[in-house]
Amino acid sequence: MTSILNQVAEAQSHFEPAMPKEYLALQIARKLNDLEHLRHYLVLLEHYPEELIVRCFHLAINSNGNHADSFHQALQSITNPENDESNSVVN
């Protein structure tokens, strides 16, 4: 089992972006100190406009606490405002 986990970790550590969206996802994951979830940021950039992802990134970086959590709270707040319990990141 650990050899599978090591293979996954090694594959992620050698990621080389081939497209601008992949590069953006890599930079966001790095700046949010969340490289282990790089694939998630790649998927988000496939489903949401780059401008929205960058906006959420800026909101998260300028917030207190865990920046990755703040990023996801901002995304949730913007994409589903009626389901948002707290607008603390966006306001």
Secondary structure as GFF3:
##gff-version 3
##sequence-region A 1 91
A	DSSP	alpha_helix	2	13	.	.	.	ID=ss1
A	DSSP	alpha_helix	20	31	.	.	.	ID=ss2
A	DSSP	three_ten_helix	35	37	.	.	.	ID=ss3
A	DSSP	alpha_helix	38	47	.	.	.	ID=ss4
A	DSSP	alpha_helix	50	61	.	.	.	ID=ss5
A	DSSP	alpha_helix	67	79	.	.	.	ID=ss6
A	DSSP	three_ten_helix	81	83	.	.	.	ID=ss7
###
